[in-house]
Amino acid sequence: MVDFVDGTAFNHEQGNRARKLFAAVVLAALDDAIADDKKYGNGPEQIARWARSRDGREVLSCAGIDPNERVVSGLMEFVSKGVRTSVALSREESERRMAQEQAEAA
């Protein structure tokens, strides 16, 4: 019984690691699309094409993201903002956005 529990916990951890790996691939695809947007001006179209492709849908699914049109439009909106994922996920950016929203509400 203990071996079964250890095996299940190990498999769960492996699944979480794989999901994080695929999430990193999605973030890299977003960064590539942002770079394309700055260089060629077609970033949102590039990320939409990737997300709708068979490989893109597979990567999104493995990352735990449902590959539907709402997700594709969200990815396109994120790319059109032009903020790189490392900056968008940082604490400083989060605090700056919160301060801006509070200032707009007041």
N, CA, C and O atoms as a Tinker XYZ file with bonds, in Angstrom:
   424  protein
     1  N      0.827000   -1.202000    0.000000    73     2
     2  CA     0.000000    0.000000    0.000000    64     1     3
     3  C      0.865000    1.257000    0.000000    63     2     4     5
     4  O      0.573000    2.218000   -0.712000    81     3
     5  N      1.931000    1.246000    0.803000    73     3     6
     6  CA     2.806000    2.406000    0.868000    64     5     7
     7  C      3.486000    2.622000   -0.478000    63     6     8     9
     8  O      3.672000    3.764000   -0.899000    81     7
     9  N      3.857000    1.544000   -1.157000    73     7    10
    10  CA     4.481000    1.680000   -2.473000    64     9    11
    11  C      3.526000    2.321000   -3.471000    63    10    12    13
    12  O      3.947000    3.118000   -4.310000    81    11
    13  N      2.250000    1.981000   -3.386000    73    11    14
    14  CA     1.258000    2.572000   -4.279000    64    13    15
    15  C      1.141000    4.071000   -4.050000    63    14    16    17
    16  O      1.071000    4.843000   -5.006000    81    15
    17  N      1.120000    4.487000   -2.785000    73    15    18
    18  CA     1.010000    5.908000   -2.457000    64    17    19
    19  C      2.256000    6.647000   -2.930000    63    18    20    21
    20  O      2.153000    7.735000   -3.496000    81    19
    21  N      3.435000    6.064000   -2.703000    73    19    22
    22  CA     4.672000    6.698000   -3.165000    64    21    23
    23  C      4.693000    6.818000   -4.684000    63    22    24    25
    24  O      5.109000    7.843000   -5.224000    81    23
    25  N      4.248000    5.778000   -5.367000    73    23    26
    26  CA     4.204000    5.816000   -6.828000    64    25    27
    27  C      3.232000    6.847000   -7.344000    63    26    28    29
    28  O      3.522000    7.542000   -8.318000    81    27
    29  N      2.090000    6.956000   -6.710000    73    27    30
    30  CA     1.094000    7.948000   -7.120000    64    29    31
    31  C      1.621000    9.361000   -6.894000    63    30    32    33
    32  O      1.453000   10.231000   -7.748000    81    31
    33  N      2.259000    9.591000   -5.747000    73    31    34
    34  CA     2.827000   10.915000   -5.460000    64    33    35
    35  C      3.930000   11.248000   -6.466000    63    34    36    37
    36  O      4.033000   12.385000   -6.927000    81    35
    37  N      4.748000   10.258000   -6.800000    73    35    38
    38  CA     5.818000   10.479000   -7.767000    64    37    39
    39  C      5.237000   10.829000   -9.136000    63    38    40    41
    40  O      5.701000   11.760000   -9.794000    81    39
    41  N      4.226000   10.082000   -9.557000    73    39    42
    42  CA     3.597000   10.345000  -10.854000    64    41    43
    43  C      2.946000   11.727000  -10.881000    63    42    44    45
    44  O      2.993000   12.418000  -11.898000    81    43
    45  N      2.345000   12.123000   -9.771000    73    43    46
    46  CA     1.727000   13.449000   -9.689000    64    45    47
    47  C      2.794000   14.541000   -9.836000    63    46    48    49
    48  O      2.602000   15.517000  -10.560000    81    47
    49  N      3.912000   14.361000   -9.141000    73    47    50
    50  CA     5.004000   15.341000   -9.239000    64    49    51
    51  C      5.564000   15.408000  -10.655000    63    50    52    53
    52  O      5.854000   16.492000  -11.159000    81    51
    53  N      5.715000   14.258000  -11.291000    73    51    54
    54  CA     6.203000   14.220000  -12.666000    64    53    55
    55  C      5.232000   14.966000  -13.586000    63    54    56    57
    56  O      5.660000   15.701000  -14.476000    81    55
    57  N      3.943000   14.779000  -13.374000    73    55    58
    58  CA     2.939000   15.477000  -14.175000    64    57    59
    59  C      3.018000   16.978000  -13.997000    63    58    60    61
    60  O      2.899000   17.739000  -14.957000    81    59
    61  N      3.221000   17.398000  -12.755000    73    59    62
    62  CA     3.345000   18.840000  -12.497000    64    61    63
    63  C      4.584000   19.415000  -13.175000    63    62    64    65
    64  O      4.537000   20.516000  -13.724000    81    63
    65  N      5.692000   18.676000  -13.141000    73    63    66
    66  CA     6.911000   19.152000  -13.795000    64    65    67
    67  C      6.713000   19.250000  -15.302000    63    66    68    69
    68  O      7.161000   20.212000  -15.926000    81    67
    69  N      6.054000   18.273000  -15.883000    73    67    70
    70  CA     5.797000   18.305000  -17.323000    64    69    71
    71  C      4.894000   19.476000  -17.685000    63    70    72    73
    72  O      5.115000   20.138000  -18.699000    81    71
    73  N      3.887000   19.736000  -16.873000    73    71    74
    74  CA     2.976000   20.861000  -17.125000    64    73    75
    75  C      3.740000   22.183000  -17.073000    63    74    76    77
    76  O      3.502000   23.070000  -17.893000    81    75
    77  N      4.652000   22.318000  -16.116000    73    75    78
    78  CA     5.456000   23.539000  -16.018000    64    77    79
    79  C      6.368000   23.698000  -17.219000    63    78    80    81
    80  O      6.587000   24.812000  -17.697000    81    79
    81  N      6.903000   22.582000  -17.711000    73    79    82
    82  CA     7.758000   22.638000  -18.889000    64    81    83
    83  C      6.975000   23.137000  -20.101000    63    82    84    85
    84  O      7.464000   23.990000  -20.842000    81    83
    85  N      5.780000   22.622000  -20.309000    73    83    86
    86  CA     4.974000   23.069000  -21.434000    64    85    87
    87  C      4.500000   24.502000  -21.250000    63    86    88    89
    88  O      4.347000   25.229000  -22.231000    81    87
    89  N      4.266000   24.920000  -20.017000    73    87    90
    90  CA     3.916000   26.324000  -19.762000    64    89    91
    91  C      5.078000   27.235000  -20.150000    63    90    92    93
    92  O      4.862000   28.332000  -20.665000    81    91
    93  N      6.303000   26.786000  -19.906000    73    91    94
    94  CA     7.479000   27.563000  -20.309000    64    93    95
    95  C      7.553000   27.677000  -21.830000    63    94    96    97
    96  O      7.976000   28.707000  -22.353000    81    95
    97  N      7.146000   26.631000  -22.541000    73    95    98
    98  CA     7.121000   26.682000  -24.011000    64    97    99
    99  C      6.097000   27.717000  -24.470000    63    98   100   101
   100  O      6.353000   28.460000  -25.417000    81    99
   101  N      4.951000   27.771000  -23.814000    73    99   102
   102  CA     3.932000   28.770000  -24.168000    64   101   103
   103  C      4.481000   30.179000  -23.932000    63   102   104   105
   104  O      4.283000   31.066000  -24.762000    81   103
   105  N      5.163000   30.388000  -22.818000    73   103   106
   106  CA     5.747000   31.711000  -22.536000    64   105   107
   107  C      6.795000   32.078000  -23.580000    63   106   108   109
   108  O      6.879000   33.232000  -24.000000    81   107
   109  N      7.593000   31.102000  -23.998000    73   107   110
   110  CA     8.591000   31.359000  -25.040000    64   109   111
   111  C      7.920000   31.716000  -26.358000    63   110   112   113
   112  O      8.396000   32.597000  -27.074000    81   111
   113  N      6.829000   31.051000  -26.685000    73   111   114
   114  CA     6.090000   31.372000  -27.914000    64   113   115
   115  C      5.537000   32.797000  -27.846000    63   114   116   117
   116  O      5.544000   33.519000  -28.843000    81   115
   117  N      5.059000   33.194000  -26.668000    73   115   118
   118  CA     4.564000   34.565000  -26.501000    64   117   119
   119  C      5.696000   35.571000  -26.698000    63   118   120   121
   120  O      5.514000   36.583000  -27.375000    81   119
   121  N      6.861000   35.300000  -26.112000    73   119   122
   122  CA     8.005000   36.200000  -26.279000    64   121   123
   123  C      8.428000   36.296000  -27.742000    63   122   124   125
   124  O      8.760000   37.376000  -28.229000    81   123
   125  N      8.416000   35.159000  -28.438000    73   123   126
   126  CA     8.765000   35.176000  -29.859000    64   125   127
   127  C      7.760000   36.009000  -30.653000    63   126   128   129
   128  O      8.148000   36.761000  -31.547000    81   127
   129  N      6.493000   35.881000  -30.337000    73   127   130
   130  CA     5.467000   36.655000  -31.042000    64   129   131
   131  C      5.604000   38.144000  -30.742000    63   130   132   133
   132  O      5.384000   38.976000  -31.623000    81   131
   133  N      5.963000   38.484000  -29.516000    73   131   134
   134  CA     6.170000   39.900000  -29.161000    64   133   135
   135  C      7.359000   40.451000  -29.929000    63   134   136   137
   136  O      7.317000   41.581000  -30.415000    81   135
   137  N      8.431000   39.652000  -30.044000    73   135   138
   138  CA     9.592000   40.084000  -30.822000    64   137   139
   139  C      9.223000   40.266000  -32.292000    63   138   140   141
   140  O      9.663000   41.225000  -32.927000    81   139
   141  N      8.414000   39.350000  -32.837000    73   139   142
   142  CA     7.948000   39.496000  -34.217000    64   141   143
   143  C      7.089000   40.738000  -34.382000    63   142   144   145
   144  O      7.158000   41.417000  -35.406000    81   143
   145  N      6.282000   41.033000  -33.374000    73   143   146
   146  CA     5.422000   42.208000  -33.446000    64   145   147
   147  C      6.254000   43.484000  -33.491000    63   146   148   149
   148  O      5.941000   44.407000  -34.243000    81   147
   149  N      7.304000   43.535000  -32.693000    73   147   150
   150  CA     8.150000   44.729000  -32.677000    64   149   151
   151  C      8.953000   44.853000  -33.971000    63   150   152   153
   152  O      9.209000   45.961000  -34.441000    81   151
   153  N      9.349000   43.713000  -34.545000    73   151   154
   154  CA    10.196000   43.741000  -35.733000    64   153   155
   155  C      9.391000   43.841000  -37.028000    63   154   156   157
   156  O      9.716000   44.637000  -37.909000    81   155
   157  N      8.341000   43.031000  -37.138000    73   155   158
   158  CA     7.594000   42.954000  -38.393000    64   157   159
   159  C      6.160000   43.474000  -38.291000    63   158   160   161
   160  O      5.533000   43.762000  -39.310000    81   159
   161  N      5.636000   43.596000  -37.061000    73   159   162
   162  CA     4.279000   44.088000  -36.880000    64   161   163
   163  C      3.195000   43.033000  -37.029000    63   162   164   165
   164  O      2.024000   43.373000  -37.195000    81   163
   165  N      3.568000   41.749000  -36.974000    73   163   166
   166  CA     2.568000   40.699000  -37.151000    64   165   167
   167  C      2.531000   39.712000  -35.989000    63   166   168   169
   168  O      2.199000   38.542000  -36.182000    81   167
   169  N      2.863000   40.163000  -34.805000    73   167   170
   170  CA     2.920000   39.290000  -33.636000    64   169   171
   171  C      1.607000   38.623000  -33.275000    63   170   172   173
   172  O      1.575000   37.406000  -33.096000    81   171
   173  N      0.515000   39.381000  -33.160000    73   171   174
   174  CA    -0.765000   38.742000  -32.807000    64   173   175
   175  C     -1.196000   37.678000  -33.814000    63   174   176   177
   176  O     -1.738000   36.640000  -33.433000    81   175
   177  N     -0.955000   37.939000  -35.101000    73   175   178
   178  CA    -1.305000   36.936000  -36.115000    64   177   179
   179  C     -0.443000   35.688000  -35.969000    63   178   180   181
   180  O     -0.924000   34.570000  -36.151000    81   179
   181  N      0.836000   35.883000  -35.638000    73   179   182
   182  CA     1.744000   34.747000  -35.476000    64   181   183
   183  C      1.327000   33.861000  -34.304000    63   182   184   185
   184  O      1.299000   32.637000  -34.430000    81   183
   185  N      1.003000   34.474000  -33.165000    73   183   186
   186  CA     0.621000   33.661000  -31.993000    64   185   187
   187  C     -0.720000   32.986000  -32.241000    63   186   188   189
   188  O     -0.939000   31.867000  -31.777000    81   187
   189  N     -1.617000   33.642000  -32.963000    73   187   190
   190  CA    -2.911000   33.023000  -33.273000    64   189   191
   191  C     -2.714000   31.830000  -34.201000    63   190   192   193
   192  O     -3.339000   30.785000  -34.016000    81   191
   193  N     -1.854000   31.984000  -35.192000    73   191   194
   194  CA    -1.588000   30.879000  -36.108000    64   193   195
   195  C     -0.975000   29.705000  -35.356000    63   194   196   197
   196  O     -1.343000   28.553000  -35.587000    81   195
   197  N     -0.031000   30.001000  -34.447000    73   195   198
   198  CA     0.595000   28.936000  -33.665000    64   197   199
   199  C     -0.422000   28.263000  -32.742000    63   198   200   201
   200  O     -0.471000   27.036000  -32.667000    81   199
   201  N     -1.226000   29.053000  -32.046000    73   199   202
   202  CA    -2.178000   28.488000  -31.081000    64   201   203
   203  C     -3.261000   27.663000  -31.763000    63   202   204   205
   204  O     -3.798000   26.731000  -31.165000    81   203
   205  N     -3.584000   27.994000  -33.001000    73   203   206
   206  CA    -4.603000   27.229000  -33.729000    64   205   207
   207  C     -4.022000   26.008000  -34.439000    63   206   208   209
   208  O     -4.767000   25.137000  -34.889000    81   207
   209  N     -2.692000   25.944000  -34.539000    73   207   210
   210  CA    -2.063000   24.806000  -35.204000    64   209   211
   211  C     -2.172000   23.559000  -34.322000    63   210   212   213
   212  O     -2.455000   23.647000  -33.127000    81   211
   213  N     -1.944000   22.421000  -34.929000    73   211   214
   214  CA    -2.031000   21.172000  -34.173000    64   213   215
   215  C     -0.983000   21.136000  -33.059000    63   214   216   217
   216  O     -1.280000   20.732000  -31.934000    81   215
   217  N      0.247000   21.562000  -33.377000    73   215   218
   218  CA     1.295000   21.579000  -32.354000    64   217   219
   219  C      0.972000   22.563000  -31.237000    63   218   220   221
   220  O      1.172000   22.262000  -30.060000    81   219
   221  N      0.474000   23.734000  -31.607000    73   219   222
   222  CA     0.127000   24.729000  -30.601000    64   221   223
   223  C     -0.971000   24.248000  -29.673000    63   222   224   225
   224  O     -0.894000   24.429000  -28.458000    81   223
   225  N     -2.004000   23.628000  -30.256000    73   223   226
   226  CA    -3.089000   23.090000  -29.420000    64   225   227
   227  C     -2.573000   22.007000  -28.486000    63   226   228   229
   228  O     -2.991000   21.923000  -27.332000    81   227
   229  N     -1.667000   21.181000  -28.985000    73   227   230
   230  CA    -1.099000   20.119000  -28.155000    64   229   231
   231  C     -0.283000   20.697000  -26.994000    63   230   232   233
   232  O     -0.402000   20.238000  -25.858000    81   231
   233  N      0.541000   21.701000  -27.284000    73   231   234
   234  CA     1.354000   22.328000  -26.233000    64   233   235
   235  C      0.459000   23.016000  -25.211000    63   234   236   237
   236  O      0.690000   22.889000  -24.008000    81   235
   237  N     -0.546000   23.735000  -25.662000    73   235   238
   238  CA    -1.464000   24.400000  -24.732000    64   237   239
   239  C     -2.175000   23.372000  -23.855000    63   238   240   241
   240  O     -2.320000   23.581000  -22.650000    81   239
   241  N     -2.613000   22.277000  -24.442000    73   239   242
   242  CA    -3.285000   21.235000  -23.658000    64   241   243
   243  C     -2.346000   20.634000  -22.627000    63   242   244   245
   244  O     -2.740000   20.415000  -21.482000    81   243
   245  N     -1.111000   20.364000  -23.020000    73   243   246
   246  CA    -0.143000   19.780000  -22.085000    64   245   247
   247  C      0.230000   20.764000  -20.973000    63   246   248   249
   248  O      0.628000   20.355000  -19.882000    81   247
   249  N      0.097000   22.062000  -21.257000    73   247   250
   250  CA     0.365000   23.076000  -20.240000    64   249   251
   251  C     -0.826000   23.284000  -19.315000    63   250   252   253
   252  O     -0.746000   24.067000  -18.369000    81   251
   253  N     -1.928000   22.591000  -19.578000    73   251   254
   254  CA    -3.112000   22.726000  -18.743000    64   253   255
   255  C     -4.017000   23.867000  -19.169000    63   254   256   257
   256  O     -4.835000   24.336000  -18.377000    81   255
   257  N     -3.883000   24.326000  -20.420000    73   255   258
   258  CA    -4.673000   25.428000  -20.951000    64   257   259
   259  C     -5.601000   24.868000  -22.023000    63   258   260   261
   260  O     -5.148000   24.178000  -22.936000    81   259
   261  N     -6.893000   25.159000  -21.918000    73   259   262
   262  CA    -7.859000   24.694000  -22.906000    64   261   263
   263  C     -7.683000   25.504000  -24.189000    63   262   264   265
   264  O     -7.890000   26.717000  -24.176000    81   263
   265  N     -7.307000   24.865000  -25.294000    73   263   266
   266  CA    -7.014000   25.623000  -26.523000    64   265   267
   267  C     -8.271000   26.015000  -27.299000    63   266   268   269
   268  O     -8.554000   25.447000  -28.353000    81   267
   269  N     -9.022000   26.982000  -26.778000    73   267   270
   270  CA   -10.223000   27.442000  -27.474000    64   269   271
   271  C    -10.012000   28.860000  -28.012000    63   270   272   273
   272  O     -8.957000   29.458000  -27.796000    81   271
   273  N    -11.001000   29.385000  -28.699000    73   271   274
   274  CA   -10.864000   30.709000  -29.319000    64   273   275
   275  C    -10.720000   31.832000  -28.300000    63   274   276   277
   276  O    -10.080000   32.845000  -28.579000    81   275
   277  N    -11.301000   31.662000  -27.141000    73   275   278
   278  CA   -11.151000   32.679000  -26.091000    64   277   279
   279  C     -9.693000   32.782000  -25.658000    63   278   280   281
   280  O     -9.185000   33.880000  -25.429000    81   279
   281  N     -9.029000   31.650000  -25.547000    73   279   282
   282  CA    -7.605000   31.634000  -25.189000    64   281   283
   283  C     -6.785000   32.280000  -26.307000    63   282   284   285
   284  O     -5.873000   33.062000  -26.038000    81   283
   285  N     -7.109000   31.953000  -27.558000    73   283   286
   286  CA    -6.379000   32.517000  -28.693000    64   285   287
   287  C     -6.518000   34.041000  -28.704000    63   286   288   289
   288  O     -5.536000   34.748000  -28.932000    81   287
   289  N     -7.712000   34.544000  -28.465000    73   287   290
   290  CA    -7.893000   36.001000  -28.455000    64   289   291
   291  C     -7.154000   36.629000  -27.276000    63   290   292   293
   292  O     -6.633000   37.738000  -27.396000    81   291
   293  N     -7.103000   35.934000  -26.136000    73   291   294
   294  CA    -6.336000   36.441000  -25.000000    64   293   295
   295  C     -4.846000   36.484000  -25.284000    63   294   296   297
   296  O     -4.165000   37.434000  -24.900000    81   295
   297  N     -4.337000   35.463000  -25.952000    73   295   298
   298  CA    -2.922000   35.455000  -26.334000    64   297   299
   299  C     -2.622000   36.590000  -27.310000    63   298   300   301
   300  O     -1.588000   37.251000  -27.210000    81   299
   301  N     -3.535000   36.808000  -28.254000    73   299   302
   302  CA    -3.343000   37.890000  -29.216000    64   301   303
   303  C     -3.344000   39.253000  -28.520000    63   302   304   305
   304  O     -2.546000   40.129000  -28.854000    81   303
   305  N     -4.235000   39.422000  -27.564000    73   303   306
   306  CA    -4.290000   40.694000  -26.816000    64   305   307
   307  C     -3.015000   40.904000  -26.011000    63   306   308   309
   308  O     -2.486000   42.014000  -25.951000    81   307
   309  N     -2.519000   39.820000  -25.387000    73   307   310
   310  CA    -1.282000   39.924000  -24.608000    64   309   311
   311  C     -0.121000   40.337000  -25.502000    63   310   312   313
   312  O      0.673000   41.200000  -25.128000    81   311
   313  N     -0.014000   39.730000  -26.678000    73   311   314
   314  CA     1.075000   40.056000  -27.599000    64   313   315
   315  C      0.946000   41.493000  -28.089000    63   314   316   317
   316  O      1.951000   42.189000  -28.229000    81   315
   317  N     -0.272000   41.941000  -28.349000    73   315   318
   318  CA    -0.454000   43.305000  -28.855000    64   317   319
   319  C     -0.065000   44.362000  -27.828000    63   318   320   321
   320  O      0.269000   45.486000  -28.202000    81   319
   321  N     -0.102000   44.019000  -26.532000    73   319   322
   322  CA     0.339000   44.966000  -25.501000    64   321   323
   323  C      1.841000   45.163000  -25.526000    63   322   324   325
   324  O      2.334000   46.215000  -25.121000    81   323
   325  N      2.582000   44.157000  -26.001000    73   323   326
   326  CA     4.026000   44.301000  -26.176000    64   325   327
   327  C      4.857000   44.184000  -24.925000    63   326   328   329
   328  O      6.035000   44.544000  -24.947000    81   327
   329  N      4.298000   43.697000  -23.833000    73   327   330
   330  CA     5.051000   43.537000  -22.585000    64   329   331
   331  C      5.582000   42.107000  -22.529000    63   330   332   333
   332  O      4.800000   41.156000  -22.562000    81   331
   333  N      6.880000   41.948000  -22.447000    73   331   334
   334  CA     7.484000   40.617000  -22.427000    64   333   335
   335  C      7.022000   39.854000  -21.196000    63   334   336   337
   336  O      6.695000   40.448000  -20.168000    81   335
   337  N      6.999000   38.527000  -21.311000    73   335   338
   338  CA     6.445000   37.697000  -20.241000    64   337   339
   339  C      7.243000   37.822000  -18.953000    63   338   340   341
   340  O      6.660000   37.790000  -17.869000    81   339
   341  N      8.556000   37.964000  -19.043000    73   339   342
   342  CA     9.358000   38.081000  -17.827000    64   341   343
   343  C      9.015000   39.354000  -17.071000    63   342   344   345
   344  O      9.030000   39.373000  -15.840000    81   343
   345  N      8.707000   40.413000  -17.798000    73   343   346
   346  CA     8.328000   41.680000  -17.171000    64   345   347
   347  C      6.900000   41.591000  -16.639000    63   346   348   349
   348  O      6.617000   42.051000  -15.533000    81   347
   349  N      6.004000   41.001000  -17.425000    73   347   350
   350  CA     4.603000   40.917000  -17.029000    64   349   351
   351  C      4.416000   40.062000  -15.783000    63   350   352   353
   352  O      3.498000   40.302000  -14.998000    81   351
   353  N      5.278000   39.071000  -15.596000    73   351   354
   354  CA     5.156000   38.182000  -14.444000    64   353   355
   355  C      5.938000   38.649000  -13.223000    63   354   356   357
   356  O      5.906000   38.001000  -12.177000    81   355
   357  N      6.635000   39.767000  -13.353000    73   355   358
   358  CA     7.439000   40.247000  -12.229000    64   357   359
   359  C      6.569000   40.944000  -11.176000    63   358   360   361
   360  O      5.481000   41.437000  -11.475000    81   359
   361  N      7.058000   40.970000   -9.978000    73   359   362
   362  CA     6.332000   41.602000   -8.876000    64   361   363
   363  C      6.218000   43.105000   -9.084000    63   362   364   365
   364  O      5.175000   43.688000   -8.789000    81   363
   365  N      7.286000   43.753000   -9.594000    73   363   366
   366  CA     7.269000   45.195000   -9.793000    64   365   367
   367  C      6.180000   45.605000  -10.784000    63   366   368   369
   368  O      5.469000   46.587000  -10.572000    81   367
   369  N      6.061000   44.837000  -11.865000    73   367   370
   370  CA     5.030000   45.144000  -12.863000    64   369   371
   371  C      3.640000   44.967000  -12.273000    63   370   372   373
   372  O      2.740000   45.763000  -12.542000    81   371
   373  N      3.466000   43.926000  -11.471000    73   371   374
   374  CA     2.176000   43.679000  -10.840000    64   373   375
   375  C      1.810000   44.829000   -9.899000    63   374   376   377
   376  O      0.670000   45.294000   -9.893000    81   375
   377  N      2.773000   45.281000   -9.113000    73   375   378
   378  CA     2.518000   46.392000   -8.195000    64   377   379
   379  C      2.232000   47.679000   -8.965000    63   378   380   381
   380  O      1.382000   48.469000   -8.554000    81   379
   381  N      2.936000   47.896000  -10.083000    73   379   382
   382  CA     2.712000   49.095000  -10.886000    64   381   383
   383  C      1.307000   49.079000  -11.485000    63   382   384   385
   384  O      0.627000   50.105000  -11.501000    81   383
   385  N      0.872000   47.926000  -11.976000    73   383   386
   386  CA    -0.474000   47.816000  -12.542000    64   385   387
   387  C     -1.548000   48.054000  -11.477000    63   386   388   389
   388  O     -2.547000   48.725000  -11.736000    81   387
   389  N     -1.335000   47.502000  -10.284000    73   387   390
   390  CA    -2.304000   47.693000   -9.201000    64   389   391
   391  C     -2.398000   49.171000   -8.820000    63   390   392   393
   392  O     -3.494000   49.689000   -8.608000    81   391
   393  N     -1.253000   49.848000   -8.733000    73   391   394
   394  CA    -1.245000   51.280000   -8.401000    64   393   395
   395  C     -1.955000   52.088000   -9.488000    63   394   396   397
   396  O     -2.677000   53.039000   -9.190000    81   395
   397  N     -1.746000   51.705000  -10.748000    73   395   398
   398  CA    -2.395000   52.410000  -11.844000    64   397   399
   399  C     -3.913000   52.207000  -11.803000    63   398   400   401
   400  O     -4.673000   53.149000  -12.024000    81   399
   401  N     -4.349000   50.983000  -11.522000    73   399   402
   402  CA    -5.784000   50.727000  -11.435000    64   401   403
   403  C     -6.423000   51.476000  -10.278000    63   402   404   405
   404  O     -7.542000   51.972000  -10.408000    81   403
   405  N     -5.728000   51.568000   -9.142000    73   403   406
   406  CA    -6.254000   52.297000   -7.996000    64   405   407
   407  C     -6.327000   53.786000   -8.291000    63   406   408   409
   408  O     -7.263000   54.463000   -7.865000    81   407
   409  N     -5.330000   54.300000   -9.026000    73   407   410
   410  CA    -5.342000   55.716000   -9.373000    64   409   411
   411  C     -6.484000   56.035000  -10.353000    63   410   412   413
   412  O     -7.087000   57.106000  -10.279000    81   411
   413  N     -6.771000   55.109000  -11.261000    73   411   414
   414  CA    -7.866000   55.330000  -12.199000    64   413   415
   415  C     -9.217000   55.259000  -11.501000    63   414   416   417
   416  O    -10.150000   55.970000  -11.873000    81   415
   417  N     -9.324000   54.388000  -10.473000    73   415   418
   418  CA   -10.578000   54.238000   -9.741000    64   417   419
   419  C    -10.875000   55.451000   -8.872000    63   418   420   421
   420  O    -12.037000   55.767000   -8.618000    81   419
   421  N     -9.833000   56.127000   -8.419000    73   419   422
   422  CA   -10.014000   57.283000   -7.520000    64   421   423
   423  C    -10.343000   58.550000   -8.236000    63   422   424
   424  O    -10.519000   59.590000   -7.600000    81   423
